[in-house]
Structures are given as structure tokens and as C-alpha cells.
Amino acid sequence: MGIAFVKFFYDKENQIVVGEDHGTNTLLRVDEFELDYRCEYLISVEGCYDVVDGSEIEVIRMLRFKTNTQTYQVFGVETKSNFILQKERHKIVGFHGKMGKMLHQIGVHVLPLHNDHLHITI
């Protein structure tokens, strides 16, 4: 199985901005975490991808978020094919990607260190 649903809540100028739902929000299990926006920001996203049974398309199987203060739990299942999204001396402030029934691609928007923070639901 792959990552089926992601949603991001952004803090912009002390206002919560709710991102769109991406994927299929199943009732099986929802994991989430919240950054301490006063002092914490995302610096990288690590992930794994692979083909799932019954499909020829690679999907994102695992995501792990790292901030300037900690690394959060693994969401999904680790596989042998992996990637990391980060840019030195920048923070992640947004996401883009491609979804079907599962997440196929993920990318990030970055800014030099200062500005917005976000809350993530997976």
C-alpha cells in the first residue's frame, strides 16, 4: 500500500490556511503531527517509492518529515527506492505533487530561512 491521503495546514502571518485534500481520505488510519510554528520549521522530507501489487505505476510508500529540531515518525512503509527533498539553508513552505488513488509524486516549495510554517495531516 502507498500513501493515500495528505493535507497540509499552513500558518501564514498567525492565520491558519487550510490546504486542499489530496487523495482518498480513508477511515482506516489518520496520522498527523503539528510543528511548533514559533520555533520549528521543515528542512527535509524523506520518502520511499515502489510499485504496489496490481499496478505498474510507482507510488509513494513512505514519508518522514525532518525539522530544525526533530525527525518525526515514519508514515507508511519503507522500501529500497528512496529520495530526499531539501535545500541547504532553506525551509520547506509548501508542497506539490501528483495523486490518483495514492500519492505518485511529491515536490516541495522552499524559501530562505525566515517566513511561514505548517501543520501536516497524513
Sequence and secondary structure as in RCSB ss.txt:
>XXXX:A:sequence
MGIAFVKFFYDKENQIVVGEDHGTNTLLRVDEFELDYRCEYLISVEGCYDVVDGSEIEVIRMLRFKTNTQTYQVF
GVETKSNFILQKERHKIVGFHGKMGKMLHQIGVHVLPLHNDHLHITI
>XXXX:A:secstr
    EEEEEEEETTEEEE   EE   SS   EEE  TTT  EEEEEEEEEE TT SSEEEEEEEEEESS B   E
E   SEEEEEE TTEEEEEEEEEESSSEEEEEEEEEESSS EEEEE 
